[in-house]
């Protein structure tokens, strides 16, 4: 993991490769520039030293807590780069 907000994410690189982050509060952004858009880059490398990277943004959107007091909404958008 790399990128401006990569430290806020974890990756299970031994088994599944799943990337996670703790639930975020729209009213209290924790990303670097505090705009609720979390930026990171994920790079995978195989045994032959071939690698590919993908840049991601995770956007936290506001929800009506009165109508939906459960979870914040995450929107993940990839953009590919490779090497």
N, C-alpha and C positions, 0 to 999 in steps of 0.2 A: 504494500500500500504506500502511496505517495500522494502529494498534493497538499494544498492549503489546509484542509480540514481532516486529513488522514488520521491524525492522532485521536479523533473522536470515534473511529471505527475499529472493529476487530475482524480478523479473518481466521477461519479454521483451516489453516493451510496443510494440515496433516491428513484430514479425512474427507471433508466435503467441499472445501473452498468457499463456504458460505460467509458472506460479509454481513456484519450486523453493527448496529449502534443502539444505544439506549433510547427510549422514547423521549422526544423533545417537546418543549412547550413553545408555541408560536410567540407568546408574549415575552419570552425570555430566550432569545436566540443565543446559541453557544458557538456558532461558526465564526470564522476569523473576522469577517467584516460585518457581522451581525445583521445580515439580510435574510436569514432563514433559507439560504441556498448553500448547501454543504458540498464542497468540491473535493474529489479524490480521483486518483488514477490507480488502476489495478493492472499489474503485470503478471503474466503466467509464463513460465519457462519449462520446457520439457527436458528429457534426459539428453537430447542432442544439442542442447544450448540454444534452441530456437525459442524466440519469445514474441509475445504479442501484448500490447497494452491497450487499455480501454479507459477513457476518461468518463467519469460519472458525475452527475449532479443529483443531489437529493434535496427536494424542495419541501419544506414544511409549510402547510397551508393552515389557515385559521379555520376553526369549526365552531359552530354554535354549541357551547358547552351545556346549555340548558336543554337543547333537544338531543344532543349526543354527548353524554358525559363519559364516553369510553376512551377512545384513542384519537390521537392526532393522525392526519392523513399524510402519507409519504408518497411522493411522486419521484420515481427514479428514471433518469434519462441517460442512456449511454451514447457516446460518440466514439467511434473506433479509430485507433492508430495502431500501426504494427511496425515491427522491426525484424 
